[in-house]
Amino acid sequence: MVQIMIEIFKKDDQLCKQFIASLLAENNSECILEILFDCTDKVAQANVSRLIRYLLCRLKVLEKEDLLNGTTESITEKVIEDGKEVIKELSLPKAVSAKFINVLLFHL
């Protein structure tokens, strides 16, 4: 199944970005991270890691300029601090691959 997914991703660069972005949007990749770090099924772990490795290698090429230039995007977020609503502005990498790697590093 993973090989079929990789073959599909080879045909559509935008789909690679959308897939990783959807993983990030889904509870900050919690499901995938659980398989990568905690899963006792080594076959599932190997297959998921193979898919993620392919996607990150592909995105590295697609997002080369943003990665080399350190391009960022600003995101505003409302948080409650000391009972008051505060608006914070965050600067995140524009490259989806960099965002995903940051999530991986955070969970390590």
MOPAC internal coordinates of N, CA, C and O (Angstrom, degrees):
PM7 1SCF
backbone

  N    0.0000 0     0.00 0     0.00 0    0    0    0
  C    1.4493 1     0.00 0     0.00 0    1    0    0
  C    1.5307 1   110.96 1     0.00 0    2    1    0
  O    1.2310 1   120.69 1   139.48 1    3    2    1
  N    1.3226 1   116.28 1   -40.52 1    3    2    1
  C    1.4658 1   119.52 1   179.94 1    5    3    2
  C    1.5226 1   110.64 1   -63.33 1    6    5    3
  O    1.2310 1   120.30 1   139.87 1    7    6    5
  N    1.3284 1   117.03 1   -40.13 1    7    6    5
  C    1.4597 1   119.96 1   179.15 1    9    7    6
  C    1.5277 1   110.72 1   -62.87 1   10    9    7
  O    1.2310 1   120.04 1   142.10 1   11   10    9
  N    1.3128 1   117.53 1   -37.90 1   11   10    9
  C    1.4709 1   121.20 1   177.79 1   13   11   10
  C    1.5256 1   109.65 1   -65.46 1   14   13   11
  O    1.2310 1   120.35 1   137.73 1   15   14   13
  N    1.3274 1   116.93 1   -42.27 1   15   14   13
  C    1.4712 1   119.76 1   177.43 1   17   15   14
  C    1.5164 1   110.80 1   -61.90 1   18   17   15
  O    1.2310 1   120.27 1   137.45 1   19   18   17
  N    1.3177 1   117.09 1   -42.55 1   19   18   17
  C    1.4691 1   120.60 1   178.72 1   21   19   18
  C    1.5281 1   110.56 1   -61.88 1   22   21   19
  O    1.2310 1   120.32 1   137.97 1   23   22   21
  N    1.3215 1   116.99 1   -42.03 1   23   22   21
  C    1.4701 1   120.43 1   177.94 1   25   23   22
  C    1.5322 1   110.99 1   -61.13 1   26   25   23
  O    1.2310 1   120.23 1   141.03 1   27   26   25
  N    1.3200 1   117.17 1   -38.97 1   27   26   25
  C    1.4684 1   120.73 1   177.29 1   29   27   26
  C    1.5266 1   110.14 1   -66.92 1   30   29   27
  O    1.2310 1   120.00 1   136.50 1   31   30   29
  N    1.3230 1   117.61 1   -43.50 1   31   30   29
  C    1.4639 1   121.30 1   179.61 1   33   31   30
  C    1.5262 1   111.56 1   -64.08 1   34   33   31
  O    1.2310 1   119.72 1   149.53 1   35   34   33
  N    1.3213 1   118.13 1   -30.47 1   35   34   33
  C    1.4593 1   121.47 1   178.24 1   37   35   34
  C    1.5270 1   111.60 1   -63.71 1   38   37   35
  O    1.2310 1   120.50 1   154.53 1   39   38   37
  N    1.3285 1   116.65 1   -25.47 1   39   38   37
  C    1.4602 1   121.40 1  -176.89 1   41   39   38
  C    1.5222 1   113.59 1   -87.57 1   42   41   39
  O    1.2310 1   119.88 1   164.98 1   43   42   41
  N    1.3419 1   117.83 1   -15.02 1   43   42   41
  C    1.4649 1   120.09 1  -173.86 1   45   43   42
  C    1.5311 1   110.60 1  -144.58 1   46   45   43
  O    1.2310 1   120.90 1   -76.52 1   47   46   45
  N    1.3251 1   115.89 1   103.48 1   47   46   45
  C    1.4670 1   120.84 1  -178.89 1   49   47   46
  C    1.5242 1   112.23 1   -63.35 1   50   49   47
  O    1.2310 1   120.71 1   140.24 1   51   50   49
  N    1.3186 1   116.25 1   -39.76 1   51   50   49
  C    1.4642 1   119.93 1  -178.57 1   53   51   50
  C    1.5255 1   111.57 1   -64.47 1   54   53   51
  O    1.2310 1   120.65 1   147.43 1   55   54   53
  N    1.3087 1   116.35 1   -32.57 1   55   54   53
  C    1.4603 1   120.97 1   178.46 1   57   55   54
  C    1.5297 1   111.20 1   -63.72 1   58   57   55
  O    1.2310 1   120.36 1   144.69 1   59   58   57
  N    1.3236 1   116.92 1   -35.31 1   59   58   57
  C    1.4774 1   120.53 1   176.47 1   61   59   58
  C    1.5274 1   110.22 1   -59.93 1   62   61   59
  O    1.2310 1   120.68 1   132.36 1   63   62   61
  N    1.3248 1   116.31 1   -47.64 1   63   62   61
  C    1.4662 1   120.91 1   179.62 1   65   63   62
  C    1.5233 1   111.05 1   -63.42 1   66   65   63
  O    1.2310 1   120.83 1   135.64 1   67   66   65
  N    1.3191 1   116.03 1   -44.36 1   67   66   65
  C    1.4598 1   120.32 1  -178.30 1   69   67   66
  C    1.5220 1   111.70 1   -64.61 1   70   69   67
  O    1.2310 1   120.18 1   142.25 1   71   70   69
  N    1.3177 1   117.25 1   -37.75 1   71   70   69
  C    1.4651 1   120.65 1  -179.42 1   73   71   70
  C    1.5217 1   110.97 1   -65.48 1   74   73   71
  O    1.2310 1   120.19 1   131.27 1   75   74   73
  N    1.3294 1   117.25 1   -48.73 1   75   74   73
  C    1.4740 1   120.30 1   178.93 1   77   75   74
  C    1.5239 1   109.96 1   -64.84 1   78   77   75
  O    1.2310 1   120.08 1   139.68 1   79   78   77
  N    1.3299 1   117.45 1   -40.32 1   79   78   77
  C    1.4695 1   119.96 1   178.20 1   81   79   78
  C    1.5198 1   111.03 1   -62.49 1   82   81   79
  O    1.2310 1   120.23 1   142.22 1   83   82   81
  N    1.3377 1   117.17 1   -37.78 1   83   82   81
  C    1.4671 1   119.40 1   178.62 1   85   83   82
  C    1.5232 1   111.13 1   -69.14 1   86   85   83
  O    1.2310 1   120.13 1   146.85 1   87   86   85
  N    1.3248 1   117.35 1   -33.15 1   87   86   85
  C    1.4678 1   119.98 1   174.78 1   89   87   86
  C    1.5232 1   110.47 1   -63.30 1   90   89   87
  O    1.2310 1   120.88 1   137.92 1   91   90   89
  N    1.3252 1   115.93 1   -42.08 1   91   90   89
  C    1.4673 1   120.15 1   179.13 1   93   91   90
  C    1.5212 1   111.14 1   -65.89 1   94   93   91
  O    1.2310 1   120.36 1   143.55 1   95   94   93
  N    1.3211 1   116.92 1   -36.45 1   95   94   93
  C    1.4606 1   120.65 1  -178.47 1   97   95   94
  C    1.5264 1   111.79 1   -72.89 1   98   97   95
  O    1.2310 1   120.31 1   155.03 1   99   98   97
  N    1.3153 1   117.00 1   -24.97 1   99   98   97
  C    1.4594 1   121.71 1  -177.64 1  101   99   98
  C    1.5255 1   109.63 1   -87.23 1  102  101   99
  O    1.2310 1   120.99 1   -94.34 1  103  102  101
  N    1.3208 1   115.72 1    85.66 1  103  102  101
  C    1.4681 1   122.47 1   177.23 1  105  103  102
  C    1.5299 1   111.99 1    54.83 1  106  105  103
  O    1.2310 1   121.03 1  -139.95 1  107  106  105
  N    1.3156 1   115.63 1    40.05 1  107  106  105
  C    1.4674 1   123.26 1   177.87 1  109  107  106
  C    1.5267 1   112.28 1    54.05 1  110  109  107
  O    1.2310 1   120.20 1  -137.03 1  111  110  109
  N    1.3223 1   117.22 1    42.97 1  111  110  109
  C    1.4689 1   124.89 1   175.46 1  113  111  110
  C    1.5227 1   113.66 1    67.57 1  114  113  111
  O    1.2310 1   120.05 1  -157.53 1  115  114  113
  N    1.3076 1   117.50 1    22.47 1  115  114  113
  C    1.4645 1   121.28 1  -174.67 1  117  115  114
  C    1.5305 1   112.58 1   -56.19 1  118  117  115
  O    1.2310 1   120.03 1   137.08 1  119  118  117
  N    1.3217 1   117.55 1   -42.92 1  119  118  117
  C    1.4658 1   121.24 1  -177.76 1  121  119  118
  C    1.5299 1   111.41 1   -62.75 1  122  121  119
  O    1.2310 1   120.63 1   132.74 1  123  122  121
  N    1.3154 1   116.39 1   -47.26 1  123  122  121
  C    1.4681 1   120.98 1  -179.84 1  125  123  122
  C    1.5244 1   110.48 1   -66.63 1  126  125  123
  O    1.2310 1   120.26 1   138.90 1  127  126  125
  N    1.3173 1   117.11 1   -41.10 1  127  126  125
  C    1.4626 1   120.45 1   179.83 1  129  127  126
  C    1.5193 1   111.38 1   -64.57 1  130  129  127
  O    1.2310 1   120.45 1   144.09 1  131  130  129
  N    1.3034 1   116.75 1   -35.91 1  131  130  129
  C    1.4626 1   120.51 1   177.67 1  133  131  130
  C    1.5294 1   110.34 1   -63.26 1  134  133  131
  O    1.2310 1   120.64 1   138.64 1  135  134  133
  N    1.3219 1   116.38 1   -41.36 1  135  134  133
  C    1.4714 1   119.51 1   177.61 1  137  135  134
  C    1.5250 1   110.34 1   -67.19 1  138  137  135
  O    1.2310 1   120.31 1   135.35 1  139  138  137
  N    1.3274 1   117.01 1   -44.65 1  139  138  137
  C    1.4665 1   120.02 1  -177.46 1  141  139  138
  C    1.5210 1   113.06 1   -65.49 1  142  141  139
  O    1.2310 1   119.94 1   141.15 1  143  142  141
  N    1.3259 1   117.72 1   -38.85 1  143  142  141
  C    1.4546 1   120.35 1  -172.04 1  145  143  142
  C    1.5253 1   115.09 1  -102.08 1  146  145  143
  O    1.2310 1   119.96 1   148.29 1  147  146  145
  N    1.3428 1   117.69 1   -31.71 1  147  146  145
  C    1.4641 1   119.65 1  -170.21 1  149  147  146
  C    1.5190 1   115.04 1  -118.29 1  150  149  147
  O    1.2310 1   119.29 1   170.92 1  151  150  149
  N    1.2995 1   118.96 1    -9.08 1  151  150  149
  C    1.4604 1   121.81 1  -173.19 1  153  151  150
  C    1.5333 1   111.52 1   -68.10 1  154  153  151
  O    1.2310 1   120.93 1   -44.66 1  155  154  153
  N    1.3134 1   115.82 1   135.34 1  155  154  153
  C    1.4686 1   119.96 1   177.53 1  157  155  154
  C    1.5205 1   111.57 1   -87.09 1  158  157  155
  O    1.2310 1   120.00 1   164.50 1  159  158  157
  N    1.3248 1   117.61 1   -15.50 1  159  158  157
  C    1.4624 1   122.30 1   177.16 1  161  159  158
  C    1.5296 1   108.35 1   -82.07 1  162  161  159
  O    1.2310 1   120.84 1   -78.63 1  163  162  161
  N    1.3051 1   116.00 1   101.37 1  163  162  161
  C    1.4706 1   121.37 1  -174.52 1  165  163  162
  C    1.5352 1   112.48 1   -67.93 1  166  165  163
  O    1.2310 1   119.91 1   151.79 1  167  166  165
  N    1.3397 1   117.78 1   -28.21 1  167  166  165
  C    1.4620 1   120.57 1   178.17 1  169  167  166
  C    1.5283 1   109.38 1   -68.72 1  170  169  167
  O    1.2310 1   120.54 1   133.85 1  171  170  169
  N    1.3237 1   116.58 1   -46.15 1  171  170  169
  C    1.4686 1   120.29 1   177.86 1  173  171  170
  C    1.5217 1   110.40 1   -61.82 1  174  173  171
  O    1.2310 1   120.56 1   137.30 1  175  174  173
  N    1.3153 1   116.54 1   -42.70 1  175  174  173
  C    1.4577 1   121.62 1   179.70 1  177  175  174
  C    1.5381 1   110.74 1   -61.10 1  178  177  175
  O    1.2310 1   120.56 1   136.32 1  179  178  177
  N    1.3276 1   116.54 1   -43.68 1  179  178  177
  C    1.4700 1   120.99 1   179.91 1  181  179  178
  C    1.5265 1   110.94 1   -65.54 1  182  181  179
  O    1.2310 1   120.23 1   139.16 1  183  182  181
  N    1.3213 1   117.16 1   -40.84 1  183  182  181
  C    1.4667 1   120.61 1  -179.15 1  185  183  182
  C    1.5237 1   112.09 1   -67.88 1  186  185  183
  O    1.2310 1   120.29 1   136.48 1  187  186  185
  N    1.3184 1   117.04 1   -43.52 1  187  186  185
  C    1.4677 1   120.16 1   178.75 1  189  187  186
  C    1.5256 1   110.00 1   -65.77 1  190  189  187
  O    1.2310 1   120.33 1   138.11 1  191  190  189
  N    1.3142 1   116.98 1   -41.89 1  191  190  189
  C    1.4691 1   119.08 1   179.72 1  193  191  190
  C    1.5254 1   110.79 1   -65.68 1  194  193  191
  O    1.2310 1   119.86 1   144.83 1  195  194  193
  N    1.3260 1   117.88 1   -35.17 1  195  194  193
  C    1.4653 1   121.04 1   176.99 1  197  195  194
  C    1.5243 1   110.56 1   -63.88 1  198  197  195
  O    1.2310 1   120.35 1   136.97 1  199  198  197
  N    1.3306 1   116.94 1   -43.03 1  199  198  197
  C    1.4616 1   120.98 1   179.43 1  201  199  198
  C    1.5294 1   111.01 1   -65.16 1  202  201  199
  O    1.2310 1   120.45 1   132.91 1  203  202  201
  N    1.3142 1   116.74 1   -47.09 1  203  202  201
  C    1.4712 1   120.74 1   179.74 1  205  203  202
  C    1.5266 1   110.53 1   -63.08 1  206  205  203
  O    1.2310 1   120.34 1   138.45 1  207  206  205
  N    1.3275 1   116.95 1   -41.55 1  207  206  205
  C    1.4753 1   120.53 1   178.57 1  209  207  206
  C    1.5208 1   110.22 1   -60.64 1  210  209  207
  O    1.2310 1   120.00 1   135.59 1  211  210  209
  N    1.3515 1   117.61 1   -44.41 1  211  210  209
  C    1.4555 1   120.03 1   178.22 1  213  211  210
  C    1.5316 1   110.56 1   -59.72 1  214  213  211
  O    1.2310 1   120.88 1   131.11 1  215  214  213
  N    1.3357 1   115.92 1   -48.89 1  215  214  213
  C    1.4639 1   119.89 1  -177.41 1  217  215  214
  C    1.5230 1   111.98 1   -61.17 1  218  217  215
  O    1.2310 1   120.05 1   136.67 1  219  218  217
  N    1.3219 1   117.52 1   -43.33 1  219  218  217
  C    1.4664 1   119.94 1  -179.68 1  221  219  218
  C    1.5253 1   111.32 1   -66.98 1  222  221  219
  O    1.2310 1   120.07 1   141.75 1  223  222  221
  N    1.3253 1   117.47 1   -38.25 1  223  222  221
  C    1.4671 1   119.82 1   177.01 1  225  223  222
  C    1.5275 1   111.16 1   -65.73 1  226  225  223
  O    1.2310 1   120.66 1   140.79 1  227  226  225
  N    1.3136 1   116.35 1   -39.21 1  227  226  225
  C    1.4693 1   120.88 1   178.29 1  229  227  226
  C    1.5264 1   111.08 1   -67.34 1  230  229  227
  O    1.2310 1   120.92 1   135.67 1  231  230  229
  N    1.3285 1   115.85 1   -44.33 1  231  230  229
  C    1.4665 1   119.95 1  -179.98 1  233  231  230
  C    1.5231 1   111.74 1   -66.95 1  234  233  231
  O    1.2310 1   120.64 1   149.06 1  235  234  233
  N    1.3125 1   116.39 1   -30.94 1  235  234  233
  C    1.4637 1   119.99 1   177.48 1  237  235  234
  C    1.5278 1   110.19 1   -57.64 1  238  237  235
  O    1.2310 1   120.47 1   140.72 1  239  238  237
  N    1.3062 1   116.71 1   -39.28 1  239  238  237
  C    1.4648 1   121.39 1   178.95 1  241  239  238
  C    1.5285 1   110.33 1   -74.30 1  242  241  239
  O    1.2310 1   120.60 1   135.62 1  243  242  241
  N    1.3321 1   116.45 1   -44.38 1  243  242  241
  C    1.4606 1   120.65 1  -177.62 1  245  243  242
  C    1.5279 1   112.64 1   -66.24 1  246  245  243
  O    1.2310 1   120.44 1   145.37 1  247  246  245
  N    1.3237 1   116.76 1   -34.63 1  247  246  245
  C    1.4640 1   121.55 1  -175.44 1  249  247  246
  C    1.5330 1   112.71 1  -105.19 1  250  249  247
  O    1.2310 1   121.01 1  -157.89 1  251  250  249
  N    1.3003 1   115.66 1    22.11 1  251  250  249
  C    1.4623 1   121.34 1  -174.90 1  253  251  250
  C    1.5302 1   113.10 1   -51.95 1  254  253  251
  O    1.2310 1   120.36 1   131.86 1  255  254  253
  N    1.3137 1   116.91 1   -48.14 1  255  254  253
  C    1.4691 1   120.41 1  -177.75 1  257  255  254
  C    1.5311 1   111.75 1   -62.47 1  258  257  255
  O    1.2310 1   120.45 1   133.95 1  259  258  257
  N    1.3316 1   116.74 1   -46.05 1  259  258  257
  C    1.4655 1   119.88 1   179.49 1  261  259  258
  C    1.5273 1   111.23 1   -63.89 1  262  261  259
  O    1.2310 1   120.27 1   142.49 1  263  262  261
  N    1.3226 1   117.08 1   -37.51 1  263  262  261
  C    1.4647 1   120.78 1   179.60 1  265  263  262
  C    1.5252 1   111.45 1   -68.36 1  266  265  263
  O    1.2310 1   120.60 1   134.74 1  267  266  265
  N    1.3175 1   116.45 1   -45.26 1  267  266  265
  C    1.4725 1   120.10 1  -178.36 1  269  267  266
  C    1.5271 1   111.99 1   -69.08 1  270  269  267
  O    1.2310 1   120.58 1   144.42 1  271  270  269
  N    1.3339 1   116.50 1   -35.58 1  271  270  269
  C    1.4638 1   120.34 1  -179.33 1  273  271  270
  C    1.5202 1   113.04 1   -83.92 1  274  273  271
  O    1.2310 1   120.41 1   169.63 1  275  274  273
  N    1.3215 1   116.81 1   -10.37 1  275  274  273
  C    1.4690 1   119.69 1  -177.75 1  277  275  274
  C    1.5165 1   112.32 1    66.12 1  278  277  275
  O    1.2310 1   120.44 1  -146.55 1  279  278  277
  N    1.3310 1   116.76 1    33.45 1  279  278  277
  C    1.4576 1   121.80 1  -178.42 1  281  279  278
  C    1.5223 1   110.46 1   -62.00 1  282  281  279
  O    1.2310 1   121.27 1   -46.72 1  283  282  281
  N    1.3311 1   115.17 1   133.28 1  283  282  281
  C    1.4636 1   120.25 1  -179.85 1  285  283  282
  C    1.5271 1   109.89 1  -123.58 1  286  285  283
  O    1.2310 1   121.56 1   -13.24 1  287  286  285
  N    1.3277 1   114.62 1   166.76 1  287  286  285
  C    1.4561 1   120.78 1   173.92 1  289  287  286
  C    1.5247 1   107.62 1  -132.86 1  290  289  287
  O    1.2310 1   121.19 1   -34.02 1  291  290  289
  N    1.3140 1   115.33 1   145.98 1  291  290  289
  C    1.4633 1   120.76 1  -178.68 1  293  291  290
  C    1.5181 1   110.19 1   -93.36 1  294  293  291
  O    1.2310 1   121.58 1   -42.68 1  295  294  293
  N    1.3208 1   114.58 1   137.32 1  295  294  293
  C    1.4597 1   121.46 1   178.23 1  297  295  294
  C    1.5173 1   107.43 1  -130.14 1  298  297  295
  O    1.2310 1   120.93 1   -47.67 1  299  298  297
  N    1.3259 1   115.83 1   132.33 1  299  298  297
  C    1.4670 1   119.23 1   176.58 1  301  299  298
  C    1.5271 1   108.74 1   -98.48 1  302  301  299
  O    1.2310 1   121.78 1   -36.74 1  303  302  301
  N    1.3167 1   114.21 1   143.26 1  303  302  301
  C    1.4573 1   120.69 1  -176.12 1  305  303  302
  C    1.5159 1   109.59 1  -139.09 1  306  305  303
  O    1.2310 1   120.53 1   -44.03 1  307  306  305
  N    1.3243 1   116.59 1   135.97 1  307  306  305
  C    1.4613 1   120.80 1   176.34 1  309  307  306
  C    1.5253 1   108.44 1   -94.40 1  310  309  307
  O    1.2310 1   120.95 1   -53.37 1  311  310  309
  N    1.3262 1   115.79 1   126.63 1  311  310  309
  C    1.4613 1   121.40 1   176.89 1  313  311  310
  C    1.5240 1   108.74 1  -131.53 1  314  313  311
  O    1.2310 1   120.94 1   -21.56 1  315  314  313
  N    1.3101 1   115.81 1   158.44 1  315  314  313
  C    1.4590 1   120.45 1   177.85 1  317  315  314
  C    1.5214 1   108.36 1  -107.75 1  318  317  315
  O    1.2310 1   121.36 1   -61.22 1  319  318  317
  N    1.3206 1   115.00 1   118.78 1  319  318  317
  C    1.4627 1   121.98 1   178.27 1  321  319  318
  C    1.5162 1   108.43 1  -123.89 1  322  321  319
  O    1.2310 1   120.57 1   -54.19 1  323  322  321
  N    1.3030 1   116.52 1   125.81 1  323  322  321
  C    1.4656 1   122.49 1  -179.58 1  325  323  322
  C    1.5284 1   111.78 1    53.47 1  326  325  323
  O    1.2310 1   120.70 1  -141.40 1  327  326  325
  N    1.3287 1   116.27 1    38.60 1  327  326  325
  C    1.4566 1   120.81 1   177.71 1  329  327  326
  C    1.5201 1   114.75 1    78.31 1  330  329  327
  O    1.2310 1   119.85 1  -177.00 1  331  330  329
  N    1.3193 1   117.89 1     3.00 1  331  330  329
  C    1.4638 1   121.56 1  -179.92 1  333  331  330
  C    1.5237 1   109.08 1  -115.67 1  334  333  331
  O    1.2310 1   121.70 1   -37.70 1  335  334  333
  N    1.3253 1   114.35 1   142.30 1  335  334  333
  C    1.4495 1   119.68 1   176.75 1  337  335  334
  C    1.5249 1   109.21 1   -80.43 1  338  337  335
  O    1.2310 1   121.10 1   -55.79 1  339  338  337
  N    1.3237 1   115.51 1   124.21 1  339  338  337
  C    1.4606 1   122.04 1  -178.29 1  341  339  338
  C    1.5259 1   108.33 1  -122.11 1  342  341  339
  O    1.2310 1   121.20 1   -41.87 1  343  342  341
  N    1.3203 1   115.30 1   138.13 1  343  342  341
  C    1.4585 1   120.08 1   176.81 1  345  343  342
  C    1.5263 1   107.63 1  -100.03 1  346  345  343
  O    1.2310 1   121.56 1   -58.07 1  347  346  345
  N    1.3315 1   114.62 1   121.93 1  347  346  345
  C    1.4715 1   120.38 1   179.05 1  349  347  346
  C    1.5191 1   109.33 1  -111.88 1  350  349  347
  O    1.2310 1   121.26 1   -36.04 1  351  350  349
  N    1.3155 1   115.20 1   143.96 1  351  350  349
  C    1.4510 1   120.31 1   176.51 1  353  351  350
  C    1.5240 1   108.13 1  -108.21 1  354  353  351
  O    1.2310 1   121.14 1   -56.67 1  355  354  353
  N    1.3352 1   115.43 1   123.33 1  355  354  353
  C    1.4529 1   121.76 1  -179.29 1  357  355  354
  C    1.5149 1   110.12 1  -107.97 1  358  357  355
  O    1.2310 1   120.94 1   -33.60 1  359  358  357
  N    1.3053 1   115.80 1   146.40 1  359  358  357
  C    1.4550 1   121.18 1   175.92 1  361  359  358
  C    1.5276 1   107.53 1  -111.65 1  362  361  359
  O    1.2310 1   120.84 1   -65.56 1  363  362  361
  N    1.3322 1   116.00 1   114.44 1  363  362  361
  C    1.4554 1   122.04 1  -178.54 1  365  363  362
  C    1.5199 1   110.10 1  -116.58 1  366  365  363
  O    1.2310 1   120.23 1   -25.69 1  367  366  365
  N    1.3347 1   117.17 1   154.31 1  367  366  365
  C    1.4695 1   118.79 1   175.89 1  369  367  366
  C    1.5254 1   110.43 1   -60.51 1  370  369  367
  O    1.2310 1   120.46 1   -36.13 1  371  370  369
  N    1.3032 1   116.72 1   143.87 1  371  370  369
  C    1.4589 1   120.55 1   177.73 1  373  371  370
  C    1.5305 1   110.36 1   -74.91 1  374  373  371
  O    1.2310 1   120.55 1   146.17 1  375  374  373
  N    1.3145 1   116.56 1   -33.83 1  375  374  373
  C    1.4625 1   121.36 1  -178.03 1  377  375  374
  C    1.5287 1   110.56 1   -68.84 1  378  377  375
  O    1.2310 1   120.80 1   -54.10 1  379  378  377
  N    1.3206 1   116.08 1   125.90 1  379  378  377
  C    1.4594 1   121.53 1   179.95 1  381  379  378
  C    1.5246 1   110.51 1   -62.19 1  382  381  379
  O    1.2310 1   120.31 1   143.75 1  383  382  381
  N    1.3215 1   117.02 1   -36.25 1  383  382  381
  C    1.4640 1   120.64 1   179.54 1  385  383  382
  C    1.5268 1   110.86 1   -62.90 1  386  385  383
  O    1.2310 1   119.93 1   139.84 1  387  386  385
  N    1.3106 1   117.73 1   -40.16 1  387  386  385
  C    1.4639 1   121.10 1   178.49 1  389  387  386
  C    1.5296 1   111.11 1   -66.99 1  390  389  387
  O    1.2310 1   120.46 1   141.56 1  391  390  389
  N    1.3253 1   116.72 1   -38.44 1  391  390  389
  C    1.4651 1   120.10 1   176.90 1  393  391  390
  C    1.5240 1   110.40 1   -61.67 1  394  393  391
  O    1.2310 1   120.55 1   135.96 1  395  394  393
  N    1.3350 1   116.55 1   -44.04 1  395  394  393
  C    1.4604 1   120.40 1  -178.45 1  397  395  394
  C    1.5310 1   110.84 1   -66.06 1  398  397  395
  O    1.2310 1   120.36 1   138.09 1  399  398  397
  N    1.3085 1   116.92 1   -41.91 1  399  398  397
  C    1.4662 1   120.32 1   178.84 1  401  399  398
  C    1.5185 1   110.23 1   -64.45 1  402  401  399
  O    1.2310 1   119.70 1   141.81 1  403  402  401
  N    1.3350 1   118.18 1   -38.19 1  403  402  401
  C    1.4536 1   120.82 1   176.19 1  405  403  402
  C    1.5240 1   111.43 1   -60.78 1  406  405  403
  O    1.2310 1   120.16 1   140.37 1  407  406  405
  N    1.3317 1   117.31 1   -39.63 1  407  406  405
  C    1.4631 1   121.01 1   177.37 1  409  407  406
  C    1.5210 1   110.35 1   -65.05 1  410  409  407
  O    1.2310 1   120.47 1   137.39 1  411  410  409
  N    1.3265 1   116.70 1   -42.61 1  411  410  409
  C    1.4665 1   120.69 1   177.45 1  413  411  410
  C    1.5193 1   111.25 1   -59.68 1  414  413  411
  O    1.2310 1   120.66 1   133.26 1  415  414  413
  N    1.3180 1   116.35 1   -46.74 1  415  414  413
  C    1.4606 1   120.76 1  -179.47 1  417  415  414
  C    1.5267 1   111.70 1   -64.52 1  418  417  415
  O    1.2310 1   120.33 1   141.49 1  419  418  417
  N    1.3160 1   116.98 1   -38.51 1  419  418  417
  C    1.4596 1   121.37 1   178.95 1  421  419  418
  C    1.5309 1   110.15 1   -61.12 1  422  421  419
  O    1.2310 1   120.36 1   139.42 1  423  422  421
  N    1.3312 1   116.91 1   -40.58 1  423  422  421
  C    1.4596 1   120.29 1  -176.95 1  425  423  422
  C    1.5201 1   113.56 1   -78.98 1  426  425  423
  O    1.2310 1   120.32 1   164.46 1  427  426  425
  N    1.3148 1   117.00 1   -15.54 1  427  426  425
  C    1.4725 1   119.25 1   176.09 1  429  427  426
  C    1.5204 1   108.51 1   -74.73 1  430  429  427
  O    1.2310 1   120.10 1   180.00 1  431  430  429

